[in-house]
């Protein structure tokens, strides 16, 4: 996969998640079969801002040529996607989230593989 393609997909996913957590956190909790709590919604809104910031950085930098910085972004995002996917499976197996979390896990694995392929190609 190309850096351009992977960062475009990741920026779209990040923007959707960011907007979702900021404006519809209750819906996101319900989607995973969880009850929304004010404390969780507060953290969710803050994480939404981080998702939006990362999405903007990836979108604006999607045409960047190979560099140490681009490799660092790919490595960091690959690891974070793998951690998110692992956490999704753990939460599902512990029955703290329903099977819908596995959709997010699949996207996270896809993105991790995309960032890994960019790293291997450079």
Buried (B, 14 or more C-beta within 10 A) or exposed (E): BEBEEBBBBBBEBBBEBBBBBBEBBBEBBBBBBBEBEEEBBEEBBEBBEEBBEBBBBBBEBBEBEEEEEBBEBBBEBBEBBBEBBEBBBEBBEEEEBBEEBBEBBEBBBBBBBBBBBBBEEE
